[in-house]
Amino acid sequence: MTISLLAIGKTDNKQLQSLIEDYSRRLKHYVKFELDVIPDIKNAKNLSETEQKKREGELILKKIQNTDVIVLLDENGKDYSSVLFSKYLQKHMNSGIKRLVFVIGGPYGFSEEMYQAAKGQLSLSKMTFSHQMVRLFAIEQIYRGFTILRNEPYHHR
């Protein structure tokens, strides 16, 4: 199985980018992992929120294959502890899917088309974080999930 993280907009903070690269490297010891960054929409300030979400959704859906399982990282999604999230990952690995795709939307969230295409929604927190930080948190939690599955000492219970 491949795990993919799709995100709108680049990370311009060098410290965050360094941490994202570090956890991405670590994660590749457990699973094939891809981080795919879709450039920000040009002239987004001239678009309504709805139109911006729609355009971002179209760009995201171009990257999706028919067999992909799409999970939106959404503030209204299901909450998991790290241990339960590791079981969520294991369940998907056992299901035989080819690619599990976690998606981080733009500043206004997701279009209706994205909600319809998704198989689920996951919340990392009830708090709001910058989209750049969410990338790091998502990759770290996926990494943590695999260390839990392997009974490695990274996660303390």
Secondary structure, 3 states (H helix, E strand, C coil): CEEEEEEECCCCCHHHHHHHHHHHHHHCCCCEEEEEEECCCCCHHHCCHHHHHHHHHHHHHHCCCCCCEEEEEEEEEEECCHHHHHHHHHHHHHCCCCEEEEEECECCECCHHHHHHCCEEEECCCCCCCHHHHHHHHHHHHHHHHHHHCCCCCCCC
